[in-house]
Each structure stands twice: as structure tokens, then as C-alpha cells.
Amino acid sequence: MSQDNNNEKNKNPEEEAKVVISKKQLTDILRKLDRLESSADKTRLQGYDEKNKLPELPRVKLNAYEDPQTEKQSVIVAWRMVQDEVFVDTYGIWHEKQTVLFTLEDGSEIKLPYADVVRKVKKQEAELLKNSKDNETGYEIFELRRLSDGKVYNIDARFVN
């Protein structure tokens, strides 16, 4: 499918409709609107706006791994702890050997020490488009659209903040 056809499917018909009016008609409409708004009761205007506002999509945070060499960010779609050794030795010193395995959006995997997760994993905002249940696992799956670029992801709800 071509890029143009894909863009045409995503367009809202109300946004594409165009109306042609004269400059005088537009000026008259804007003058009347300004007169009405300046004389209107502010409380009633606020009530109208509240009643008629469009619902906002819930927002969540996606985790993204930032590669230190390329500074490219890839969304993390899953992770698991592969090493979790935490103990206190006989001298009272804490020892931690923790490693996390991340699965990135392109299917690649990367292992990081748990202490590096805070520095190399960044949060990115996304809108929750819909949620469904995975028939195989029974887990909830979120369909999310990242705000920075509009890319859509299907991610297990356990891996979304």
C-alpha cells in the first residue's frame, strides 16, 4: 500500500471538509462571536466547555532503552530478571549481582546490570488506544501510541508504567 493511501485512511472527514465564504461574511461571524463571548457569563461558558469537551485518552509511560553509543531509543516490550543474587556477607557488606534481560521493539535482547537500568532506561509518554486480553496467556495487552512519533505498539500491560 502506498504512503498516500495510508494517509488518506487516517484523515478525519470533518478536518478535510472545506467551506468557502467571503471575507466580509467571516468578519461578521467573528465580530458576532467576539461580542457574544465578551458579554457571556464566564461560569456558563466554563460549564459548556466542560460538558462538551472531547475525552482525553489515558496516558501511560513506555520504557525505552537508550543505546549509549548511538543514542537511539528502542521501546522495551518485555523484561525479566535473569540473575538475582543479593546477600550480606559475614562482614556485614551487601553484595548484589542482578541482571535484567530486556526485549526491545525490534525483537533483539540486551542484558543490563540492574544498577544501570536507571541510567539507560528512559520513560516516554504514550496514549492508551485500547486494551484486550491475550487468549493464550490471559494477560492484558495494551495498544499504545507513542506521543513523540505516533508509532503504535501492542505491549503486555505488565511492562507499561
Sequence and secondary structure as in RCSB ss.txt:
>XXXX:A:sequence
MSQDNNNEKNKNPEEEAKVVISKKQLTDILRKLDRLESSADKTRLQGYDEKNKLPELPRVKLNAYEDPQTEKQSV
IVAWRMVQDEVFVDTYGIWHEKQTVLFTLEDGSEIKLPYADVVRKVKKQEAELLKNSKDNETGYEIFELRRLSDG
KVYNIDARFVN
>XXXX:A:secstr
  HHHHHHHHS HHHH      HHHHHHHHHHHHHHHHHS HHHHHHHHHHH      EEEEEEEE TTT  EEE
EEEEEEEEEEEEE TTS EEEEEEEEEEETTS EEEEEHHHHHHHEEEEEEEEEEEEE TTT  EEEEEEETTT 
 EEEEEGGG  
